[in-house]
Amino acid sequence: MSTATDPQPQTPQPPQQPPQQPQVAVDPLVTLCLVLIVVLVLGGAGYVCVVHPALTAPIAAVAGVAAALAAAFAVVIAIRRR
């Protein structure tokens, strides 16, 4: 009898799962710092607009450009993380 042709008992193997990408977690400290900075900048801009009404238009223009840049950066970061 040859052992090369004898059927070997097969052990069931678990189904293969595709490798998952590691989840990128956002650091809570970075999030807290970002929120604090945004609140302080918006609060400061609001205070300046109340105290000096003549600066409202230039601050609004800068805020509009900043919002557009922030949206563009958010899109770029979201695309790179995929």
N, C-alpha and C positions, 0 to 999 in steps of 0.2 A: 504494500500500500504506500502510495506517495502522499506526502503531506502537502505538496505544492498544489494538487488538484482537489484536495478535500475542501469543502465549503467551510469557511470560518464563520463563527457566529458574529453577527453584526449587532453592535450596540447602537441604539437610537441616538442620533445626535440632535442637539437643539437647533431650531431654525436659525439660520444666519441673519443677523440684523445689520443693516448698513451702519457704518460708523457715524455717530452723531457729532456734530460740531459742538465744541464747548460753548456754554452760554456765557456771554459777556455780561457781567453784573456791573451795575453802576455803583460806584462807591458812595455811600450815604454822606460822608464828609464833603466830598466834592459837590454833591447836589445841594447840601446845606449852604456851602460857601457861595455857590452860584445864585441861589435864591436870595441870600442876604445881599449880595452885590446888586442884583437887579432891583430889589426893594429900595436899597439906599440910593441908587442912581435915579430911579423914578421919583422917589420922595424928594430928592434934591432938585430935580428938574421941576417938579410941581411947585416946590417952595419958591424957586427963582421966578417961575411964571406968575405966581401970586404977588410977590414983592415987586417985581419989575415987569409990568404988563407989556412993555415995549419989546421984551425979549421972547415973547410967546411965539411969534412967527418964526424966528430963526431956530428956536429950540424944537418946534414942531417939524421944521424941515430936516433938521439933523436926526430927529427921532424916526421920521419916515425912511430916510436912507439907512439908518441903523436897523430898522425892522426888515427891510429888504435884504440887507447883508446877512442878518441872522437867519432868515428863511433860506437863503442860498447855502449858507454853511450847514444848516440842519439837513438839507437835502443831500449835500455831498457826504456828510457823515453817515447818514442813513444808507446811502448807496454803498459806501465802502464797508459797512458792517455786514452786508448780506453775503 
